[in-house]
Amino acid sequence: MSNAPALPRWRLAVLIAILLIASVPAKADDPDAVPALQMRSPEAYTSLKRFPQNLGGNFLALFSKKNFVPLLIGGAASGVISPFDEKIRDGWGLKEDAYTIGRVGSVMGGPYVVIPAVAGLLIGGHYSKNDRFRSFTYSLAQASVIKEGLVQGLKFAVGRTRPDGSDNRSFPSGHAANSFMIATVLQRYYGKTAGIIGYSAAAFIAVSRARQNKHWASDLTAGATLGYIVGSSVCRRTGISIRVRKVTMFPAIDLKQRRFGLSFSTDPD
């Protein structure tokens, strides 16, 4: 018999979340309705004074139909994996390097590192003249607060026992949620290369927690899904405070001077 406890309450919570998101009507004042939001000052979305107010708006942004597909995919993946949690753990095994890798991952994705780092970036971004960095640090801070509230709420509600039996706060993985949230925000603001680095680090952190016998595999997929949804939702709302511009290159020909060259122009993305 499997020692991995079932997740009936978790499955019910995912179903409720999917139904809530699917039932949200498209409104002009929806957090994802960018044209309406663009009418307000961009600074309003990165103001420290408005941090609590923006926190509420970004939380509501979670209930967007854009999150239906990732929630459905992540929920389905966790549901499919959960019956095989014990087999996956036994297959990976606790090898000699497991605790070393686990400790590295625990430190990298742990709250004692993430919280001070995010707080420091938020303060630095507040005084920065770089709009992209300012918005990035603000999105990171907002997403961190929302993610932590959701993770702790789910841990308390589900009460799943960890593989090592140390406590009943296994589901979902906070480390996976942390790391995938950060990777998502990085990718949204700084592109594919930053995303590849971020998601690679996030995957390492998630796997390290399993190798340390602190999480079941389905805990990790659930945490990763939560981190991605929170990160992308906050970025969609806060990220409109900047304007990404594309650089277009095209040939320029001067027949009179018999010259040929290249011209560049920038357009809103």
Secondary structure, 3 states (H helix, E strand, C coil): CCCCCCCHHHHHHHHHHHHHHHHCCCCCCCCCCHHHHCCCCHHHHCCCCCHHHHHHHHHHCCCCHHHHHHHHHHHHHHHHHHHHHHHHHHHHCCCCCHHHHHHHHHHHHCHHHHHHHHHHHHHHHHCCCCHHHHHHHHHHHHHHHHHHHHHHHHHHHHCCCCCCCCCCCCCCCHHHHHHHHHHHHHHHHHHHHHHHHHHHHHHHHHHHHHHCCCCCHHHHHHHHHHHHHHHHHHHHHHHHHCCCEEEEEEEEEECCCCEEEEEEEEEEC
